[in-house]
C-alpha cells in the first residue's frame, strides 16, 4: 500500500522546507536543529496527561546521568510497571524534550512509571558512552525501584530507532543479572550496524534515517567501523539470543530498518524468546511520535504500547 496520506503530507512539507534528510550535509549540531525544527513544524507530539514529571539524575559511580521521571495518574505505589526509555535520533540527535511525548504515552496508557534517559550523544561521545549510560541508568532504576514506587518484577526497557538499538543491547546486559527485565519494546530498531546501507527494501522514506547506503550516522557513533560486530552495537550479530526478555518489535513498511527489525524478531523467536512482531503498512520511520498528524500512526503507537502492557500484565492492555 502507499505511504499513509497524512504522513506523506509530513514528508512533502519537510521536502518543501529543504529538509530532505535530517543528516545530509549537516554537522551534528545542524542535524539536531533540523530535528527540533521538524518536530515543531511538521509533527508536534501528542502530550498525554500524567500525574507528575520530575527532572533529576541517576547518580552512578561513573557519572550523574540526567533523567526525567514520569508518574501516572491514579498511581498505585509498589505495583506499577517501570519502563526505562531511550530516545531515538541516530545516536546523534534527540533529548528528553524530543521524546517527551513518547514517555508520556507509555506512562499514561500503561499506568507505568517511565524513566526517560538523557544518554551521551555522538560524535562528542562515541560508543560505548551512550550504551554505558543506558546500562547504568537501568541498574539505577532497579536499585531505586522502591523510591520510584514500582514493582521490581515489572521493569522493562524501551526505545525507538537508535534508542531501540540501545534497549536491545541493554537487554543483553541483564540476561544474567540478579534482577531480570520483564520486557523490551523495540520500535523500528537499528540492530545491525554491520549491514547498515545494504538496503533490502525497494522503497523507503529517508527523511528521518538518511539515504540508503549512507553510513554517516554509523561513522559518528563508531569511529572504528570494526566495532560494528560487537553485539552491544549490533544485537542481531550476537552468537546467542537465548534467555532475553520478552520483546515487542514494531517496524514500518517504508523504513530502511524494516528488514533488520523483522530479522531480529525471527532471531529471538528461534532462540525461544517470546516475541510480538508488528509490521505496519503505510508507516514511515518515526511514526511512534506522529500520532498528532496521522490517525494510523496514533493507532500503531497505541497498539505497540499496549503490547508492552500485555507482557507486563497491565490490566487495561
N, C-alpha and C positions, 0 to 999 in steps of 0.2 A: 504494500500500500504506500501512497505518497507520505511525505512528512506532514504531520498534523498541521492543519491550516493556521492555527494560532501561533504555533512555533515557527512556521515559515515566515510569518509576519515579523517575528523577532529577528530571524536571520536576515530578512530583507532590510529591516531597519538598521541593523548593525552594518551591513554592507554599504547602505546608503550613507552611513556616518563615517565610513572609512575604516570600520573595524572588521576587516575580512578575517582577522585572526587576532587573538589576544597577545600572541607571542612573536609574530612575524616581524622581522626588522626592528625589534624592540629591545631596549635594555631591560633588566629585571624591574627597575622602578617604573619604566614606561608601561610594562606589562601589568604591573599592579594597578597603575592608574587606569588603564584600559578596563581591567576587571571591575574596578569601582564604578566606572562610567557605564559599563554595560548593565550592571545590576540596577543602577539608579535610573537609567533612561529606558531600558528595554524589558527588564523582567524584575521589577521590585518584589521583594519577598512577601510571602504571607506570614504575618506575625500572630500566631495563635496565642491566646491568653494563658499565662502561667501565674502561679502564686507569687514567686519572687525570682529575681535574677541577681546574683551576687558575684562580683569580680574579686578574685583573690589569687593566691598562689598555692601550687602543690610544692611544698617545701621538701626537697630531696637532698641527699648528701652532696650531690654534684651541682645542683642548680635549682633556683626557685623558678618554677615553670608557671607562667600566667595561665589561669583557668577562669572560666565563667560557669557558675553552677546554677542550674535551673531547677526549681521545685514546683511540683504540680499543684493545682487546685485540689482541695479535699485530700491532702496528703495523709497517709496512714503510716506513722512512724514505725520503722523496723521491718516493714513488709514490702516496701517499694522496690521494684527493679531499679537498677542503676546502669546507665549507659554512658560509656566513655566515648566521646565523639571527636573524630579527627577530620578537619576540613579538607576539601579538595583545593586544586589550584596548581597542579603540576610541580609540587614541592617548592614553587617559586612565589606564587601569589596566594591571597586568602588570609583571613584572620578571624578573630572572634566575631567581628561585626558582619563579615561577609556571609557567615553561616549561622547567624542568629536565628533565622527562620527555620533552618534545618533542626537546630537544637530544640526550638520551641515546639515544632511539630511532634517530635518524639516525646517530649515531656508531656504535652497536653493530651496527645492521643493515647499514650500508654499509662499515664499517671506515674511516670518514672522520673527519678532524679537524673538529670543529664549534666555531665561534666564535659564542657567544651574546652579543648586543649589548644593553646597557642604555642605550638611547637616551632622550633627554629627553622628558618627557610634558607634554601639555596638561592644564589651561589655563595652568599656570605657564609653560610653554614652547610656545607655539603654533607652527604651521607658519611657517618651514621648519626649526625647530630639530631635531626628530626626524629629518626627512629628511636634513638636513645631517650629523647624527651617523652615520646609516646609510651614506651615501656615503663619508664619511671613514673609517669603520671598514673598509669593503670595500677601499678603497685601501690601508689599513694592512695588511690581510691579504695583498694582492698584494706589497707591499713587504717583508713578513716571511715569505714563503712558505717559504723555506729554513729559517728558525728553527722554523717550525711543522711541518716535515717533510712538507710537501705537494708536490703537482705543480701548477705554475703553469698547466698546460693543463686542469686539472680543478677549477676554482674555480666554485662555484655560490652563488646566494643563495636563501633560502627564508624563508617566513613564513606565519603564519595570520591571517586576518581583517585587522585594521589592519596587522599585520606582512606580510601578503600584498600589501597596497597598497604598503607601503614597498619590498618586494622587487621588485615590478613597476616601481616608479618608479626604483629604483636601477639596474635592468637598462637603462633608457633612458640613464642617465648613462655607461654603459660601452660604448655602441654604437660609439663612435669612439676608445675608449681604446687605449693601446699593448697592453695585455693584455685579452683577451676573456673574458667569462663563458662557462662551458661549459654552464650550465643555470640554470633557475629553477623552484622548486617553490612554487606559489601555492595555499594551502589556504583554501578559501572566502574569496577575497579581496574586499575592497571596492575597486572600481576606477572608480566613477563617483559622486563626491560631489555632482555637479550634480543627478543624478536621485535622490539619497537620499530615501526616503519615498514615491517613486512606485512603489508595490508592484504587481508584475505577478502574483505568486503568490497564489492564493486562500487557501491555508493555510500558516502558518508557526508556528514556535515562537519567541517573542520574549523568552524569559527572559535570553538572553545578548546579544542585539543591540538591545534596546529595542523599543518598539512601532512597528508600521508607521506611517509619517508623522512619527515623532518625529525632529526634527533636533538634539536636544540634543548628541549626540556630535559632529556636524559643527560646531556652533557653538562648542564648546570648542576644537576643533582649528583652526578657521578663523574668527577674529573678523570677518574681512571675507569675506562669502559669495561675492563675485565671484571670489575666488581659486580657487574650486572648479573653474573652467575651465582652470586651469593643469595641464598633463599630468603635472607632478610630484605633483599631488594626485589627478587623475582620469586615469589612464593610458588608459582607454577613449576619452577625448576627444582623444588625440594625433592630429595630422594624418597621421602615418605610423607604422606598426608594423614596417616592414621592418628586417631585419638585427638583430633582437633575438635573445637566446639562446634555444635550445630550451626549451620550457616543459612542465611538468606542472601541470595545474589540476584541483583536486578541489572539488566542490560537493555540498551536501546537499539532499535533497528538501524538507525543511521548514525553509527558511532564506530570509530576505528578500534575501540576497545571491546567491541561486542564479542568477537570470536575468542579472545583470551578469557573473557569472563565466563563464557559458556564452557570453554576447555577446563577452567578451574573448577567449575561446578561438577563436571564429569570426573575430574581427578579426585575430588573429595568424596564423591559418591562411590567411586571404585575402591577407595580406601575405607569404606564403611561409615563415613561421616554422614549424618542426616543433613540433606540439602533441600531447600526450596529455591528453584530457579524460576525467575520471571523474565520473559522476553517480551518487551513492549513494542508492538508495531507502531510505526509513525513517530516514535520518540527520537530525540536527539540527545547528545551528551549534555548533562546539566539539567535534565528535566525535573529532578527532585526539587530544585529551587525555583521552578517556573509555574507553580500552581496558580499564581496570581494572574497569569495571562493565558493559561490553557487548562480547560476542564479535564482534558485527557491526562495532562501531566499531573494535575491535582489528584485524580483518581489513582494514578500509578504510584505516586508518592505515599498516598494514604494506604494503599494495599501493601506496599513493602513494609511500612511501619507496623501495620497490624500483623504481618507475617512474623516480624520480630517478636511482637507481643505474644503470638501463639507459642513460639519457642520458649519464651519466658513465663508462659502460663498466666498471662494477664487476662482477667475475666472478660473484658469487653472486646477482645480480639477474635 
